[in-house]
């Protein structure tokens, strides 16, 4: 919380949103990675939609966002937003063909509850596409060292790709693919980085998973 008791995502929503304008190649590289796994059709939702930057570019018209200020910016981009937490979605079961969660899992109080909720609202054979900053990469390690000084990442818990894959598998998902990007300093990029299969060197990792139905 900030000194006025607000979340930094409410107090500094415009500053957060401006980062994407100031770092277009980083943003585009991450978008390119996510697009590898976004289905060509079907109804999607982004949990932790933020200011709507990703959803608006990916054709996702529905989002979930606990920050009222961020949600307002997302709405201005034409997205219908549920003002709610990832762990308690006001959505009926089996409503969506795919769920996107991008750089949000590090902020939720209970990743397990968030994944169970994503599983619940997905239709049978639905997909969960999850993007993270990999804690075990060079950039991930750097963010870990400075997070106490960063207004947004102060309360974040970064995960490794291995940890997220394990969490997905333990909570009803089958891994179908993994890709990575951001191999250079995101603050100084002058062109987009490539998107490569796998993980281990790219700071931004996207994991594609399938909802596993109970037998």
BELBEL-V387280 format. One record per residue. N is the residue number from 0. RES is the residue in one small letter. SS is DSSP state (h for helix, s for strand, l for the rest). OMEGA is omega in whole degrees, 0 to 359 (none if undefined). D_LAST is the distance of its C-alpha to the last C-alpha in whole Angstrom. Layout:
# BELBEL-V387280
n;res;ss;omega;d_last
N;RES;SS;OMEGA;D_LAST
N;RES;SS;OMEGA;D_LAST
This chain:
# BELBEL-V387280
n;res;ss;omega;d_last
0;x;l;176;43
1;x;l;183;47
2;x;l;180;50
3;x;l;176;50
4;x;l;180;46
5;x;l;170;44
6;x;l;176;42
7;x;h;179;43
8;x;h;171;41
9;x;h;185;43
10;x;h;186;46
11;x;l;183;46
12;x;h;180;44
13;x;h;177;46
14;x;h;178;47
15;x;h;182;43
16;x;h;182;43
17;x;h;180;46
18;x;h;181;45
19;x;h;175;43
20;x;h;183;46
21;x;h;182;48
22;x;l;187;46
23;x;h;183;45
24;x;h;175;44
25;x;h;180;41
26;x;h;181;40
27;x;h;178;40
28;x;h;179;38
29;x;h;176;35
30;x;h;180;35
31;x;h;179;35
32;x;h;180;32
33;x;h;182;30
34;x;h;179;31
35;x;l;188;29
36;x;l;180;26
37;x;l;180;27
38;x;l;181;25
39;x;l;179;28
40;x;l;179;27
41;x;l;183;25
42;x;l;181;25
43;x;s;177;25
44;x;s;174;26
45;x;s;176;28
46;x;s;189;27
47;x;l;187;30
48;x;l;177;32
49;x;l;181;35
50;x;l;174;38
51;x;l;183;36
52;x;h;183;38
53;x;h;184;35
54;x;h;183;33
55;x;h;179;36
56;x;h;185;37
57;x;h;179;33
58;x;l;179;33
59;x;l;188;31
60;x;l;181;32
61;x;s;180;30
62;x;s;174;30
63;x;s;182;30
64;x;l;180;33
65;x;l;180;34
66;x;l;182;37
67;x;h;181;40
68;x;h;178;42
69;x;h;180;39
70;x;h;179;38
71;x;h;178;41
72;x;h;178;42
73;x;h;178;38
74;x;h;180;39
75;x;h;176;42
76;x;l;174;40
77;x;l;182;39
78;x;l;174;36
79;x;s;189;34
80;x;s;168;33
81;x;s;178;31
82;x;l;188;33
83;x;l;177;31
84;x;l;181;29
85;x;l;184;26
86;x;l;183;24
87;x;l;186;25
88;x;l;178;25
89;x;l;187;26
90;x;l;179;24
91;x;l;183;21
92;x;l;171;18
93;x;l;182;17
94;x;l;190;20
95;x;s;177;21
96;x;s;176;20
97;x;s;178;21
98;x;s;174;22
99;x;s;173;25
100;x;s;185;26
101;x;s;180;29
102;x;l;181;31
103;x;l;186;30
104;x;l;180;28
105;x;l;182;31
106;x;l;185;32
107;x;l;181;29
108;x;l;181;29
109;x;l;177;26
110;x;h;180;24
111;x;h;178;21
112;x;h;180;21
113;x;h;179;22
114;x;h;178;19
115;x;h;178;17
116;x;h;176;19
117;x;h;178;19
118;x;h;183;15
119;x;h;185;15
120;x;h;177;18
121;x;s;172;17
122;x;s;173;16
123;x;s;184;12
124;x;s;177;14
125;x;s;183;16
126;x;s;170;18
127;x;s;178;20
128;x;s;189;23
129;x;s;180;25
130;x;s;181;28
131;x;s;163;30
132;x;s;184;33
133;x;l;182;32
134;x;l;185;34
135;x;l;177;35
136;x;l;181;37
137;x;h;180;41
138;x;h;177;40
139;x;h;178;38
140;x;h;179;40
141;x;h;178;43
142;x;h;179;41
143;x;h;182;40
144;x;h;184;44
145;x;h;190;45
146;x;h;179;42
147;x;h;180;44
148;x;h;185;47
149;x;l;185;45
150;x;l;182;44
151;x;l;186;41
152;x;l;185;39
153;x;l;182;41
154;x;l;181;38
155;x;l;171;35
156;x;l;181;33
157;x;l;181;33
158;x;l;170;30
159;x;l;177;30
160;x;h;179;27
161;x;h;180;26
162;x;h;181;25
163;x;h;177;23
164;x;h;179;21
165;x;h;178;20
166;x;h;179;20
167;x;h;182;17
168;x;h;180;15
169;x;h;185;15
170;x;l;167;14
171;x;l;180;11
172;x;s;176;13
173;x;s;181;14
174;x;s;180;18
175;x;s;180;19
176;x;s;179;23
177;x;s;174;26
178;x;s;186;29
179;x;s;173;32
180;x;s;186;36
181;x;l;179;39
182;x;l;181;41
183;x;l;181;44
184;x;l;184;45
185;x;l;180;44
186;x;l;187;47
187;x;l;183;49
188;x;l;179;47
189;x;l;173;50
190;x;l;179;47
191;x;l;174;43
192;x;l;179;41
193;x;l;172;39
194;x;l;183;35
195;x;s;176;34
196;x;s;174;31
197;x;l;180;30
198;x;l;178;31
199;x;l;180;34
200;x;l;178;37
201;x;l;183;36
202;x;l;181;36
203;x;s;184;34
204;x;s;177;30
205;x;s;182;28
206;x;s;179;24
207;x;s;182;22
208;x;s;184;18
209;x;s;177;15
210;x;s;179;12
211;x;l;180;9
212;x;l;179;6
213;x;l;180;4
214;x;l;none;0
